[in-house]
Structures are given as structure tokens and as C-alpha cells.
Amino acid sequence: MGKEEKVILTVQMTSLILFYLFGAGVITFVLSVVYRSWMNNDAWVHAIVIAAIIIPVFLILTFVVTVIFVVTIKEGREVEKEVRL
């Protein structure tokens, strides 16, 4: 693996980790909104409904992005092997 490939792999992995952090931040924010609405007795049912929609969507989105990155990395390595042969 050359220097360019290592840089590309590093950028891809960094992007994936940043997306995980973003997804974790969104889920944490939604859960904190549910907690605050529960403690303040302020439309907590609506907060739970919104959380029940947003959290699975972000988990599915995280799974899809992970699969895309893994397939992209595998395809890149296979093409690199073919070019070397």
C-alpha cells in the first residue's frame, strides 16, 4: 500500500468516525430532550414519539454509511491488487 492509498484510507476512516460521533451526538441530544421534557412535565409524550422516529433512522443511516464505506474500501483494495498484477 502506497502513501496515497494510506492517506485515502485515513481520510475515509476519519470521515466514518466523525459520522459516528455526529450520530451519537444526535441520539444523545434527542435523549436529553426526552429527559428534560419528562422532568419539566412538558409534552414528554411528543418528545418520546419524536425520539422513537429519529433514533432508529440514525441507527439505520449509520449502518448504511458503514456498509458503503466498507464496500468502497474493499473494492479499492481489489482494484489496487489487479493493477499491481
Backbone as JSON, one array per atom type, in Angstrom:
{
  "sequence": "MGKEEKVILTVQMTSLILFYLFGAGVITFVLSVVYRSWMNNDAWVHAIVIAAIIIPVFLILTFVVTVIFVVTIKEGREVEKEVRL",
  "N": [[0.85, -1.17, 0.0], [0.68, 2.07, -1.0], [1.75, 5.48, -0.29], [-0.25, 7.32, -1.02], [-2.56, 5.7, -0.99], [-2.7, 5.08, 1.71], [-3.21, 7.6, 2.79], [-5.72, 8.13, 1.67], [-7.23, 6.03, 2.81], [-7.0, 6.76, 5.49], [-8.38, 9.21, 5.49], [-10.93, 8.29, 4.76], [-11.56, 6.6, 6.95], [-11.47, 8.48, 9.0], [-13.6, 10.13, 8.25], [-15.71, 8.34, 8.58], [-15.58, 7.84, 11.35], [-16.1, 10.43, 12.29], [-18.72, 10.68, 11.37], [-19.94, 8.72, 12.96], [-19.61, 9.96, 15.46], [-21.21, 12.22, 15.04], [-23.75, 11.01, 14.7], [-24.0, 9.79, 17.24], [-24.05, 12.1, 18.77], [-26.45, 13.29, 17.91], [-28.32, 11.36, 18.75], [-27.81, 11.42, 21.52], [-28.58, 14.06, 22.04], [-31.33, 13.95, 21.42], [-32.2, 12.11, 23.35], [-31.62, 13.59, 25.65], [-33.43, 15.67, 25.33], [-35.84, 14.27, 25.64], [-35.53, 13.49, 28.32], [-35.39, 16.02, 29.62], [-37.93, 17.05, 28.97], [-39.51, 15.21, 30.28], [-38.77, 15.61, 32.97], [-39.57, 18.27, 33.3], [-42.21, 18.02, 32.89], [-43.38, 18.57, 30.39], [-44.88, 18.16, 27.57], [-43.93, 15.49, 27.17], [-44.72, 13.16, 25.95], [-44.79, 13.76, 23.24], [-42.09, 14.22, 22.81], [-41.07, 11.67, 23.23], [-42.25, 10.29, 21.1], [-41.07, 11.58, 18.91], [-38.4, 10.91, 19.43], [-38.59, 8.15, 19.12], [-38.8, 7.98, 16.42], [-36.57, 9.34, 15.33], [-34.22, 8.14, 16.44], [-34.1, 5.32, 15.51], [-33.91, 5.91, 12.76], [-31.43, 7.24, 12.53], [-29.76, 5.19, 13.44], [-30.13, 3.26, 11.42], [-29.22, 4.76, 9.24], [-26.55, 5.08, 10.0], [-25.7, 2.41, 9.86], [-26.01, 1.94, 7.09], [-24.21, 3.82, 5.98], [-21.84, 2.81, 7.04], [-21.7, 0.3, 5.76], [-21.46, 1.15, 3.11], [-18.95, 2.47, 3.2], [-17.28, 0.3, 3.93], [-17.59, -1.44, 1.74], [-16.63, 0.23, -0.29], [-13.95, 0.53, 0.49], [-13.07, -2.15, 0.33], [-13.47, -2.66, -2.43], [-11.7, -0.81, -3.51], [-9.26, -1.85, -2.64], [-9.25, -4.3, -4.0], [-9.15, -3.46, -6.68], [-6.7, -2.22, -6.6], [-5.02, -4.43, -6.2], [-5.43, -5.77, -8.64], [-4.34, -3.94, -10.42], [-1.67, -4.01, -9.74], [-0.98, -6.56, -10.54]],
  "CA": [[0.0, 0.0, 0.0], [1.49, 3.28, -1.14], [1.45, 6.61, 0.59], [-1.56, 7.88, -1.41], [-3.62, 4.81, -0.52], [-2.79, 5.24, 3.17], [-3.86, 8.88, 3.05], [-7.13, 7.97, 1.32], [-7.82, 5.19, 3.83], [-7.08, 7.57, 6.71], [-9.48, 10.17, 5.31], [-12.18, 7.53, 4.8], [-11.82, 6.17, 8.32], [-11.77, 9.68, 9.78], [-14.96, 10.53, 7.89], [-16.63, 7.39, 9.21], [-15.57, 8.11, 12.79], [-16.81, 11.7, 12.5], [-20.14, 10.42, 11.2], [-20.38, 8.04, 14.19], [-19.71, 10.97, 16.51], [-22.39, 13.02, 14.73], [-24.92, 10.2, 15.03], [-24.07, 9.68, 18.7], [-24.46, 13.41, 19.27], [-27.88, 13.48, 17.64], [-29.06, 10.47, 19.64], [-27.68, 11.97, 22.87], [-29.41, 15.26, 22.11], [-32.74, 13.55, 21.46], [-32.47, 11.53, 24.66], [-31.64, 14.67, 26.64], [-34.7, 16.38, 25.16], [-36.85, 13.44, 26.29], [-35.32, 13.59, 29.77], [-35.79, 17.35, 30.09], [-39.38, 17.2, 28.88], [-40.08, 14.37, 31.34], [-38.54, 16.28, 34.26], [-40.35, 19.52, 33.34], [-43.6, 17.65, 32.61], [-43.72, 19.45, 29.27], [-45.08, 17.44, 26.3], [-42.97, 14.4, 27.12], [-45.2, 12.15, 25.0], [-44.34, 14.18, 21.91], [-40.64, 14.01, 22.76], [-40.84, 10.22, 23.08], [-42.63, 9.93, 19.73], [-40.01, 12.08, 18.02], [-37.22, 10.08, 19.68], [-38.84, 6.83, 18.55], [-38.62, 8.08, 14.97], [-35.23, 9.82, 14.98], [-33.15, 7.22, 16.83], [-33.93, 4.24, 14.53], [-33.47, 6.44, 11.47], [-29.99, 7.46, 12.58], [-29.08, 3.9, 13.53], [-30.15, 2.68, 10.07], [-28.32, 5.57, 8.42], [-25.18, 4.73, 10.39], [-25.42, 1.1, 9.29], [-25.88, 2.08, 5.63], [-22.95, 4.52, 5.7], [-20.76, 1.87, 7.35], [-21.64, -0.69, 4.68], [-20.92, 1.83, 1.92], [-17.52, 2.67, 3.39], [-16.59, -0.99, 3.91], [-17.57, -1.92, 0.35], [-15.73, 1.11, -1.05], [-12.57, 0.2, 0.85], [-12.76, -3.47, -0.24], [-13.36, -2.52, -3.88], [-10.45, -0.1, -3.78], [-8.13, -2.78, -2.45], [-9.27, -5.29, -5.08], [-8.67, -2.78, -7.89], [-5.27, -2.0, -6.4], [-4.36, -5.72, -6.43], [-5.49, -6.05, -10.07], [-3.42, -3.04, -11.11], [-0.3, -4.47, -9.46], [-0.7, -7.79, -11.28]],
  "C": [[0.9, 1.23, 0.0], [1.02, 4.38, -0.21], [0.08, 7.21, 0.27], [-2.71, 7.02, -0.89], [-3.8, 4.92, 0.98], [-3.49, 6.54, 3.53], [-5.36, 8.77, 2.77], [-7.85, 7.13, 2.37], [-7.99, 5.95, 5.15], [-8.23, 8.56, 6.63], [-10.83, 9.45, 5.38], [-12.53, 7.11, 6.22], [-12.15, 7.36, 9.22], [-13.19, 10.16, 9.5], [-15.99, 9.62, 8.57], [-16.72, 7.62, 10.71], [-16.3, 9.41, 13.11], [-18.31, 11.52, 12.32], [-20.71, 9.68, 12.41], [-20.56, 9.04, 15.32], [-20.94, 11.86, 16.29], [-23.67, 12.27, 15.1], [-25.1, 10.03, 16.54], [-24.51, 10.99, 19.33], [-25.94, 13.66, 19.07], [-28.72, 12.61, 18.59], [-28.99, 10.97, 21.09], [-28.55, 13.2, 23.04], [-30.89, 14.9, 22.23], [-33.09, 12.95, 22.82], [-32.48, 12.59, 25.76], [-32.92, 15.5, 26.54], [-35.84, 15.59, 25.82], [-36.74, 13.56, 27.81], [-35.78, 14.94, 30.31], [-37.3, 17.54, 30.03], [-40.08, 16.36, 29.95], [-39.95, 15.07, 32.69], [-39.37, 17.56, 34.39], [-41.84, 19.29, 33.12], [-44.17, 18.5, 31.46], [-43.73, 18.65, 27.96], [-44.09, 16.29, 26.13], [-43.41, 13.3, 26.16], [-44.73, 12.49, 23.59], [-42.84, 13.95, 21.76], [-40.32, 12.53, 22.57], [-41.18, 9.77, 21.67], [-41.55, 10.37, 18.74], [-38.75, 11.24, 18.18], [-37.38, 8.69, 19.06], [-38.7, 6.82, 17.04], [-37.16, 8.38, 14.64], [-34.15, 8.79, 15.28], [-33.02, 6.04, 15.86], [-33.46, 4.73, 13.16], [-31.96, 6.66, 11.47], [-29.21, 6.17, 12.74], [-29.03, 3.21, 12.17], [-29.2, 3.44, 9.15], [-26.86, 5.27, 8.73], [-24.79, 3.38, 9.82], [-25.18, 1.19, 7.78], [-24.56, 2.76, 5.27], [-21.77, 3.6, 5.97], [-20.6, 0.84, 6.24], [-21.05, -0.07, 3.42], [-19.42, 2.02, 2.04], [-16.76, 1.36, 3.31], [-16.5, -1.52, 2.49], [-16.63, -1.08, -0.5], [-14.28, 0.77, -0.77], [-12.18, -1.15, 0.26], [-12.58, -3.39, -1.75], [-12.06, -1.82, -4.26], [-9.24, -1.0, -3.64], [-8.08, -3.83, -3.55], [-8.76, -4.68, -6.38], [-7.17, -2.57, -7.79], [-4.49, -3.29, -6.65], [-4.33, -6.05, -7.92], [-4.5, -5.19, -10.84], [-1.99, -3.51, -10.91], [0.04, -5.73, -10.25], [-0.5, -7.43, -12.72]]
}
